[in-house]
Amino acid sequence: MNDYVHLAYDYPVLGAFWSVMWIFLWILWLILLFRVIGDIFRDDALSGWAKAGWCVFVVLLPFLGVFVYLIARGSGMGTREQQHARKQQRALDDYIRATAGTGGQADQLAKLSELRTRGEITETEFQQGKAKILA
């Protein structure tokens, strides 16, 4: 029976470096693979069949599929990413404007009531504004 014990100092520094390098490259590869798949589905110019073809190519032959995709369509990936970011920003801005921009009926009624208490509008103007808001 072999009583040799493997200790931490039996693992050379260069071996640790190569292990970290391979892990880094593997994670980098996964990120690249998912970015390519995301770009395939984000592109509105591709038809459904083209998207399916690229997905099959990228999934069945991942290294070759991703490299061919980057060569064939890689120049537009940045542009599509920017367009997607702009579209998301516009949607967020529209949502914020719709939610907080004009205020609800209660906010408008409160402003109208404040104008009445300061004496800037008369009671009849207040009633007309209230009817207009609630209509």
URLINSUL-V939843 format. One line per field, one symbol per residue. ss: DSSP state (H for helix, E for strand, L for the rest). phi: phi as a letter, one per 40 degrees, with the letter a starting at -180 (. if undefined). burial: 1 if it has 24 or more other C-alpha atoms within 12 Angstrom, else 0. Layout:
ss = ???
phi = ???
burial = ???
This chain:
ss = LLLLLLLHHHLLHHHHHHHHHHHHHHHHHHHHHHHHHHHHHHLLLLLHHHHHHHHHHHHHLHHHHHHHHHHHHHHHHHHHHHHHHHHHHHHHHHHHHHHHHLLLHHHHHHHHHHHHHHLLLLHHHHHHHHHHHHL
phi = .cccbcbcccccccccccccccccccccccccccccccccccccccccccccccccccccbdccccccccccbccccccccccccccccccccccccccbccgcccccccccccccccgcbcccccccccccccc
burial = 000000000000000000000000000000011001101111100000001001100100000011001100000010010000000000000000000000000000000100000000000001000000000
